Amino acid sequence: MRLAARFLMLGLLVALLGVVGLAAIPHLRGLDTTVAMGGSMEPLISRGSLVIAKRLGPAAVEAGDVIVYIRGTDPGVRVTHRVVSVLETDEGPVLQTKGDANRSIDAQLLTFDQPVSRVEFSVPYVGYVISLARTVTGKILLIGLPIVLFVVLRMRERSRATLVRGVAVAAATSLPAHLSPLRRDPRQAALIRE
């Protein structure tokens, strides 16, 4: 049981470090991460995927590229869609986008002054954990639960060790003197007989 508990703790630690690494390492390499909360890019990018994208200017984007951009003026709303075409307008070139699972093209056209990132790859389901980690409840679960589990397992291990020692001492002291691993002092034996 002790071995299983240690493997469980090690597995939880590796999983937690892996998720943190998937979220943090791309930023160190100049990449963006976002979570696909909708299903507009399925089956290519499933809901709950962590999307890793490379920052670049809209001029480097071509039709067919999957990009991440900010919808409207709210920086909290990031959209992952495919570039359907690059159109020339009086104000300059614009990008027209559409989700693979959507029936219609997006109403918003992206001008070349808007920041975009091209999707490099995505990791299914990891986005759910990242989204959970951004909440207070998620932080408590992802940090507190492994700590509580570790403490409980350590307490169980110690209580089991104490119990085993207690049983061993009780068994050793109940044996006759010549069989006992705890040698009795002959002077004490003489006092007991008298």
Sequence and secondary structure as in RCSB ss.txt:
>XXXX:A:sequence
MRLAARFLMLGLLVALLGVVGLAAIPHLRGLDTTVAMGGSMEPLISRGSLVIAKRLGPAAVEAGDVIVYIRGTDP
GVRVTHRVVSVLETDEGPVLQTKGDANRSIDAQLLTFDQPVSRVEFSVPYVGYVISLARTVTGKILLIGLPIVLF
VVLRMRERSRATLVRGVAVAAATSLPAHLSPLRRDPRQAALIRE
>XXXX:A:secstr
 HHHHHHHHHHHHHHHHHHHHHHHHHHHTTEEEEE  SSTTTTTS TT EEEEEEE GGG  TT EEEEE TT T
T EEEEEEEEEEEETTEEEEEEE TT SS  S  EETTS EEEEEEEETTHHHHHHHHTSHHHHIIIIIHHHHHH
HHHHHHHHHHHHHHHHHHHHHHHTS TTT SS   HHHHHHHH 
